[in-house]
Amino acid sequence: MASIAENLEVVRQRISEAAKKSGRSVDDVELVAISKTHEASKVREAIDANQKLFGESRVQEARIKIPELPSNLRWHFVGHLQKNKIRHALPLFELIHSIDSLALAQDVNRVAEEEGLHPRVLIEVNVAGEGSKFGFTPDKLREQMETLLGLPRLSILGLMCIPPIAEEAEASRKYFVELREQRDSLQNEFHVDLAQLSMGMTQDFAVAVEEGATLVRVGTAIFGERSRPKRE
Ligand SMILES: *Cc1c(COP(=O)(O)O)cnc(C)c1O
């Protein structure tokens, strides 16, 4: 079995090739190593291979893991954020990828106000309109964008999506294109800067980079299989 260092090397190489192929600079793409379900010792192996940015999807797990690790790491939250976990999450994460409803955005704004914080966030878009998924449908987002932008404590830096699970990486391409196009039209319509596009996971991150991802969220290709299901 390949080591975490070797896996990271392969993932970085593929990001770099995909960037080159699409005429982008590799410096415009950040790799978020998704360490959910994996122990701190595995994260340390990634740190030894020069990885500083990690992602978690459960607040309870992150609250245990993050304090066990060096304090110079950067952490992103990528899971569904429950209302009663907001207060714990805010100080741990420099970016929340997954603001998936107006109600959550308002709750995060309120807690941030109480705690004196200014969280940086992305808006999660349910690109395929799947009933089982969290996130704004494109129509809902357009309708609620003004209200979201009016929340004074939130810095909205961009959009995030999780396309339907598919065998082929190419199946995700159209959703990545849609997310980028929606970003472009929201920028025009609302005169805001939504520079960040969080898209691409183990099985489709190279395609995501080709379509403009600035943050790719890769777990399995770095740390190996998880024993628990994906979105826990
Ligand atoms: C688990 C998870 C990932 C990483 O998935 P892999 O397929 O293991 O790369 C990325 N994004 C989110 C939101 C996740 O929950």
The ligand as an SDF file (V2000), in Angstrom:
LIG
                    3D

 15 15  0  0  0  0  0  0  0  0999 V2000
  -15.7570   13.2530    2.7640 C   0  0  0  0  0  0  0  0  0  0  0  0
  -15.8590   14.4610    1.9460 C   0  0  0  0  0  0  0  0  0  0  0  0
  -14.9220   14.7330    0.9460 C   0  0  0  0  0  0  0  0  0  0  0  0
  -13.7860   13.8090    0.5760 C   0  0  0  0  0  0  0  0  0  0  0  0
  -14.2720   12.7040   -0.1330 O   0  0  0  0  0  0  0  0  0  0  0  0
  -13.2850   11.6700   -0.8320 P   0  0  0  0  0  0  0  0  0  0  0  0
  -14.1340   11.0070   -1.8520 O   0  0  0  0  0  0  0  0  0  0  0  0
  -12.8200   10.7290    0.2190 O   0  0  0  0  0  0  0  0  0  0  0  0
  -12.1660   12.4090   -1.4400 O   0  0  0  0  0  0  0  0  0  0  0  0
  -15.0590   15.9250    0.2370 C   0  0  0  0  0  0  0  0  0  0  0  0
  -16.0640   16.7800    0.4950 N   0  0  0  0  0  0  0  0  0  0  0  0
  -16.9810   16.5500    1.4530 C   0  0  0  0  0  0  0  0  0  0  0  0
  -18.0570   17.5460    1.6760 C   0  0  0  0  0  0  0  0  0  0  0  0
  -16.9150   15.3860    2.2020 C   0  0  0  0  0  0  0  0  0  0  0  0
  -17.8490   15.1580    3.1350 O   0  0  0  0  0  0  0  0  0  0  0  0
  1  2  1  0
  2  3  1  0
  2 14  2  0
  3  4  1  0
  3 10  2  0
  4  5  1  0
  5  6  1  0
  6  7  2  0
  6  8  1  0
  6  9  1  0
 10 11  1  0
 11 12  2  0
 12 13  1  0
 12 14  1  0
 14 15  1  0
M  END
$$$$
